[in-house]
Amino acid sequence: MRKLLAALLAVVFSFAGSMRAENIVVGTLIDDTGFFFNSFGNQSVLGTTRGANFAGSRSVTWQGVSMSNVSGANGISWSGATASNIKYDYTGYAGLAGTSADANDLTNSGIHGNGTSITISAIAGQKYVVDLLFANQFSGSGAGYYPYRTMDVSVGGLLYADDLTLYGTDSPDRRPLVYRFEVTPATSSINIVLNTGAAISGSPTDTNPYVNAVMVTVPEPSAHSLLVMGLGGVVAMRRSRKPERCVERPALKSV
């Protein structure tokens, strides 16, 4: 039994060491300074991840994941005004991996407006990790540039982010901003709604929600959950192999 337990622990921890490192804290906004979208969907495992690039000119494959521009494909549908904006163009980084035309299809267009919604087909009770991608260029230019964008993010009717604040740039320093959250839906869909945020006091603020792409992932099991499942199996095996105790019954006395 000890040998079996030791082997189980070795398998669990070797698997945990091979899992992809996580660099986004759930519920926070990350500024992907590497320009490679290496934070967007970085927890993805092929076959368990799907995505959408909203209102893009074509569907693309990003990091091995199909990103469809057709509402309803990949089990992801959306509503909201569609728009393209040259401000979000990433062609300035054409010489770098992952920042050519495919990146433009993910960031150069999107859906916007108060009440913009995204609906993702899901399995009730299954945990999902959802990444929302935003380009870091907003409204205006020069002295009239808006450095901030705010919005409320609700999931399943619950407010997940109150005045989520995006920090933009008016320089050629284009890159994605990623907001990640976890959700375990009680029904067969994940419903995300973006509403108008509040203006930042003393600063020009674009309060119009605008989202460029989404990726949804069924996360890998953690080392802890694997260990618990493994130990549970060992206990079950041990119980099944435990011999039944024989109880001697007293002999019946003859009358």
C-alpha positions in Angstrom: 0.0 0.0 0.0 2.8 2.4 0.8 4.4 1.8 -2.5 1.1 2.4 -4.3 0.7 5.7 -2.4 4.2 6.8 -3.2 3.7 6.1 -6.9 0.5 8.0 -6.9 2.1 11.1 -5.3 4.9 11.0 -7.9 2.5 10.9 -10.7 0.4 13.8 -9.3 3.4 16.1 -8.7 5.1 15.3 -12.0 1.8 16.2 -13.7 1.5 19.4 -11.7 5.0 20.4 -12.7 4.2 20.0 -16.4 1.0 22.2 -16.2 1.2 25.6 -17.8 2.1 28.4 -15.4 -0.7 30.8 -14.6 0.2 34.5 -14.7 -3.2 36.2 -14.4 -4.9 36.6 -11.1 -8.6 35.9 -11.4 -10.7 39.0 -11.2 -8.0 41.5 -12.2 -7.0 43.3 -15.3 -3.7 42.6 -17.0 -1.8 44.8 -19.4 -0.1 42.4 -21.8 3.2 44.3 -22.4 4.7 41.5 -24.4 2.5 42.3 -27.4 2.1 38.6 -28.1 -1.3 38.0 -26.4 0.6 35.5 -24.3 -1.7 36.2 -21.4 -4.9 35.9 -23.4 -6.0 32.3 -23.1 -2.6 31.2 -21.6 -4.4 28.5 -19.6 -5.7 27.0 -22.7 -5.6 23.3 -23.5 -6.4 22.4 -27.1 -9.8 20.8 -27.4 -11.1 22.6 -24.3 -10.8 26.2 -25.4 -12.9 28.2 -27.8 -13.2 31.8 -28.6 -14.7 34.6 -30.7 -13.3 37.8 -32.3 -16.3 40.1 -32.4 -17.3 41.6 -35.8 -13.9 40.9 -37.3 -13.4 40.6 -41.1 -12.7 36.9 -40.8 -12.3 34.0 -38.4 -8.8 33.4 -37.3 -6.8 30.8 -35.3 -5.0 32.2 -32.3 -2.6 30.1 -30.3 -4.2 27.0 -31.8 -7.7 28.1 -30.8 -10.4 28.8 -33.3 -11.6 32.4 -33.0 -14.8 32.7 -35.0 -16.2 36.1 -36.1 -19.7 34.5 -36.6 -22.1 34.9 -33.8 -23.4 31.5 -32.7 -20.3 29.6 -33.8 -18.1 27.9 -31.2 -21.2 28.1 -28.9 -20.6 31.9 -28.4 -23.2 34.5 -29.5 -23.3 38.2 -28.9 -25.3 41.4 -29.3 -24.3 45.0 -29.5 -23.2 47.6 -32.1 -20.3 46.4 -34.3 -17.5 48.7 -35.3 -14.0 48.7 -36.7 -11.4 51.3 -35.8 -7.9 51.8 -37.3 -6.8 53.0 -33.8 -6.6 49.4 -32.8 -4.4 48.4 -35.7 -1.4 46.2 -34.7 0.5 46.3 -38.0 3.1 48.5 -36.4 4.5 45.3 -34.9 4.5 43.3 -38.1 8.0 42.0 -37.4 7.1 40.3 -34.2 5.5 37.0 -33.7 1.8 37.0 -33.1 1.2 40.7 -34.0 0.4 40.6 -37.7 -3.0 40.4 -39.5 -4.3 37.8 -37.0 -3.8 40.2 -34.1 -5.6 42.9 -36.1 -8.6 40.6 -36.6 -8.8 40.2 -32.8 -8.4 43.8 -31.9 -9.3 46.0 -34.8 -13.0 45.5 -34.4 -15.5 44.7 -31.6 -18.9 45.2 -30.1 -19.9 48.1 -28.0 -22.7 50.0 -26.3 -24.6 49.9 -23.0 -26.1 46.5 -22.6 -23.6 44.7 -24.9 -24.0 41.0 -24.2 -22.1 37.8 -24.7 -23.7 34.3 -24.2 -21.5 31.2 -24.0 -22.9 27.7 -24.1 -21.8 25.7 -21.1 -22.4 22.7 -18.9 -24.2 23.4 -15.6 -21.9 22.8 -12.6 -18.7 22.9 -14.7 -16.1 25.6 -13.8 -14.9 27.8 -16.7 -12.2 30.5 -17.1 -13.3 33.4 -19.3 -10.9 36.0 -20.8 -12.2 39.3 -22.2 -9.9 41.1 -24.5 -9.8 44.9 -24.9 -7.6 47.0 -27.2 -5.7 49.7 -25.3 -6.7 52.5 -27.7 -9.8 54.5 -26.9 -11.6 57.6 -28.1 -10.1 60.9 -29.5 -6.6 61.7 -30.3 -3.9 64.2 -29.3 -5.1 66.7 -26.7 -8.6 65.3 -27.0 -7.6 61.7 -26.2 -9.6 59.8 -23.6 -7.0 57.9 -21.4 -9.6 55.8 -19.6 -12.5 53.5 -20.4 -14.8 52.2 -17.7 -17.6 49.6 -17.7 -19.5 47.3 -15.4 -19.2 43.6 -16.0 -22.1 41.4 -14.9 -22.1 37.6 -15.2 -25.3 35.6 -14.7 -27.0 38.7 -13.2 -24.2 39.3 -10.7 -21.9 42.3 -10.8 -18.4 40.9 -11.2 -16.6 44.2 -11.9 -17.9 47.6 -10.8 -16.4 50.3 -13.0 -13.7 48.0 -14.5 -11.1 50.7 -15.6 -9.0 50.2 -18.7 -5.9 52.4 -19.0 -5.2 53.3 -22.6 -2.5 54.9 -24.7 -2.5 57.4 -27.5 1.0 56.2 -28.7 1.7 53.4 -31.2 2.1 51.2 -28.2 -0.8 49.0 -29.1 -1.4 45.9 -27.0 -4.3 43.9 -25.4 -5.8 44.4 -22.0 -7.2 41.1 -20.5 -9.8 40.7 -17.8 -10.1 37.1 -16.5 -12.8 35.6 -14.3 -14.0 32.2 -13.2 -17.6 31.1 -13.3 -19.5 27.9 -12.5 -22.9 28.4 -14.2 -26.0 26.9 -12.7 -27.6 26.6 -16.1 -26.4 25.7 -19.6 -25.1 29.1 -20.5 -22.8 31.9 -19.3 -24.4 35.3 -19.7 -22.1 38.3 -19.7 -23.4 41.9 -19.9 -21.3 45.1 -20.2 -22.9 48.3 -19.0 -21.8 51.9 -19.0 -19.3 52.8 -16.3 -18.7 55.9 -14.3 -16.4 58.7 -15.4 -13.2 59.1 -13.5 -13.2 62.4 -11.7 -11.0 65.0 -13.3 -10.0 62.8 -16.3 -11.6 62.4 -19.8 -13.3 58.9 -19.6 -14.9 56.8 -22.4 -17.7 55.2 -20.5 -19.0 53.3 -23.5 -18.3 49.5 -23.1 -16.2 48.1 -26.0 -14.9 44.5 -26.1 -12.9 43.0 -28.9 -12.7 39.2 -28.2 -13.4 36.5 -25.7 -11.9 33.1 -24.9 -13.5 30.5 -22.7 -11.5 27.6 -21.2 -12.3 24.5 -19.1 -9.3 24.7 -16.7 -6.9 21.9 -16.0 -7.3 20.1 -12.7 -5.0 21.4 -10.0 -2.4 19.3 -8.2 -4.4 19.5 -5.0 -7.6 18.1 -6.7 -5.6 15.4 -8.4 -4.1 14.4 -5.0 -7.6 14.3 -3.3 -9.0 12.2 -6.1 -6.1 9.9 -6.0 -6.2 9.4 -2.3 -9.9 8.8 -2.5 -9.3 6.0 -5.0 -6.7 4.5 -2.7 -9.1 4.5 0.3 -11.8 2.9 -1.9 -9.4 0.2 -3.0 -8.3 -0.5 0.5 -11.9 -0.8 1.7 -12.8 -3.1 -1.1 -9.9 -5.4 -0.3 -10.5 -5.5 3.4 -11.6 -9.0 4.4 -14.8 -9.5 6.3 -14.5 -10.4 9.9 -15.9 -13.8 10.9 -18.1 -13.8 14.0 -18.5 -17.1 15.8 -22.0 -17.8 16.8 -22.7 -19.8 20.0 -23.9 -23.4 19.4 -27.6 -24.0 19.9 -28.3 -26.1 23.0 -30.4 -29.1 22.5 -33.6 -29.3 24.6 
